[in-house]
Amino acid sequence: MLLVRAVAAGEVDASLFSPSFLQLSHPSLVQQSAETLLQRTVSSVLGCAQAPALWHKLPNGKPVFTHLPLHFSVAHTQGWVAVAVSDAPVGVDIELADRIRPKIIEKLTAPKTPGLSAAEQWVCWEAMGKCSGRGIALMFDPFPAEQDLPYRFGKVAPGVFLAVAGPKANELSDKFFWN
């Protein structure tokens, strides 16, 4: 099971059951939107009106639920927020195409995928790092074990990339992505 959602802060209520890719209107809404979206996504997965989604961070910084047998990942960038919930480890990242410069990717020692832009490389590697709990540290590993993690990525709107990594990543439908 894998459920991924990306919505705008002001559109969280209206967009609960279908992906909506709108910009956040104010940066301070990002955290509130992510928490609300996570709460509602968990409630949807569990089939209840309001499931408590209490979580804490492991020593490596990876967030985990305190009492639920589910995994989750949250990502945000300038004006966007995304949440992934799964019954297996999962990582999600969302990024604007023009925020990641090629010079940043050149400094990474992790293997590069030919034909991908800097933003595409970044979201894929960050999603893998979140899934494993290593974060961006894996981007400086020339032989990261995470490179074999299944992942899916694509555009969710013009100039906005989203990647999901983990054992269930291939469950994400092509219909999720913008053409």
C-alpha positions in Angstrom: 0.0 0.0 0.0 1.3 3.4 -1.0 -0.6 6.7 -0.9 1.0 10.0 -2.0 -0.6 13.4 -2.0 0.6 16.9 -2.9 -1.7 19.8 -2.2 -1.6 23.5 -1.6 -2.0 24.9 1.9 -5.3 26.6 1.1 -6.6 23.6 -0.8 -6.0 20.8 1.7 -9.7 20.3 2.5 -10.8 20.5 -1.1 -8.1 18.1 -2.4 -8.2 15.3 0.0 -8.9 12.5 -2.3 -7.3 13.6 -5.6 -3.9 15.0 -6.3 -3.9 18.8 -6.6 -0.8 20.7 -7.5 -1.3 24.3 -6.5 1.1 26.7 -5.0 1.1 27.6 -1.4 0.1 31.2 -0.9 2.4 31.9 2.1 5.6 30.1 3.4 4.3 29.9 7.0 1.6 27.6 5.8 4.0 24.8 4.7 4.4 23.2 8.1 0.7 23.4 9.0 -0.2 22.1 5.5 2.2 19.2 5.8 0.9 18.2 9.3 -2.8 18.5 8.2 -2.1 16.5 5.0 -0.2 13.8 6.9 -3.1 13.5 9.5 -5.7 13.3 6.8 -3.8 10.8 4.7 -3.3 8.5 7.6 -7.0 8.8 8.5 -7.8 7.9 4.9 -5.4 4.9 5.0 -6.9 3.6 8.3 -10.5 4.3 7.2 -11.4 6.5 10.2 -12.5 10.1 10.6 -9.4 11.3 12.6 -6.6 8.9 13.3 -4.0 10.2 15.7 -0.7 10.5 13.9 1.8 10.9 16.7 5.4 10.7 15.6 9.0 11.3 16.7 12.4 11.4 15.1 15.0 8.6 15.3 18.6 9.6 16.2 19.4 9.8 12.5 16.5 12.4 12.0 14.1 10.1 10.2 10.5 10.7 11.4 8.5 7.6 12.4 5.0 7.1 13.8 4.9 6.4 17.6 2.1 3.8 17.5 1.1 3.1 13.9 2.4 0.2 11.8 2.9 2.7 8.9 5.8 4.6 7.4 5.7 8.1 6.1 7.7 10.9 4.5 7.0 14.6 4.1 8.6 17.0 1.7 8.2 20.7 0.9 9.7 23.3 -1.3 8.9 26.9 -2.1 5.1 26.8 -2.4 4.6 23.0 -2.5 4.1 20.2 0.0 3.9 16.4 -0.5 3.2 13.5 1.8 3.7 9.7 1.3 2.3 7.0 3.6 3.0 3.3 3.2 3.1 0.0 4.9 6.8 -0.2 3.8 9.6 2.2 4.2 9.0 5.3 1.9 10.7 8.6 1.0 9.2 11.5 -0.9 10.7 14.7 -2.3 9.3 17.6 -4.2 11.4 20.4 -5.8 11.1 23.2 -8.2 13.2 22.6 -11.4 15.0 26.0 -11.1 16.0 25.7 -7.5 18.7 22.9 -7.9 21.7 24.1 -9.9 23.8 21.6 -11.9 26.9 22.7 -9.9 25.3 21.1 -6.8 24.9 17.8 -8.5 28.5 17.9 -9.8 29.7 17.9 -6.2 27.7 14.8 -5.3 29.7 11.5 -5.5 26.7 9.2 -5.8 26.2 7.7 -9.2 24.4 10.1 -11.7 21.7 8.9 -14.1 22.4 10.1 -17.6 19.7 12.2 -19.1 18.3 13.5 -15.9 18.3 17.2 -15.0 19.8 18.5 -11.8 16.4 18.8 -10.2 15.4 15.3 -11.3 18.6 13.8 -9.9 18.1 15.7 -6.6 14.5 14.6 -6.0 15.4 10.9 -6.7 18.4 10.9 -4.4 16.6 12.8 -1.6 13.6 10.5 -1.7 16.0 7.5 -1.5 17.8 9.1 1.4 14.6 9.8 3.3 13.5 6.2 2.7 16.7 4.8 4.1 17.0 7.3 6.9 20.4 8.5 5.7 19.1 11.7 4.2 21.3 13.7 1.9 24.4 11.9 3.3 23.9 9.2 0.8 24.5 11.7 -2.0 28.1 11.8 -1.0 28.6 8.1 -1.0 30.1 6.8 -4.2 28.4 3.4 -3.8 25.2 3.9 -1.8 23.2 0.8 -1.1 20.1 3.0 -1.7 20.9 3.1 -5.5 19.0 -0.1 -5.8 15.8 1.1 -4.2 12.8 1.3 -6.5 11.7 4.8 -7.2 9.3 6.7 -9.4 9.6 10.4 -10.4 8.0 12.8 -12.7 6.5 16.3 -13.0 3.5 17.1 -10.9 3.1 20.5 -12.6 5.2 22.5 -15.1 8.7 22.9 -13.5 7.8 20.9 -10.3 9.3 17.4 -9.8 8.3 14.8 -7.3 10.0 11.5 -6.5 8.9 8.6 -4.3 11.4 5.8 -3.2 10.9 2.6 -1.4 9.7 -1.0 -1.9 6.2 0.1 -3.0 7.3 3.0 -5.3 6.2 1.1 -8.4 2.6 1.2 -7.1 2.4 4.9 -7.9 0.3 5.2 -11.0 1.5 7.1 -14.1 -1.8 9.0 -13.8 -0.4 10.7 -10.7 2.1 12.6 -12.7 1.4 15.6 -15.0 2.1 15.0 -18.7 
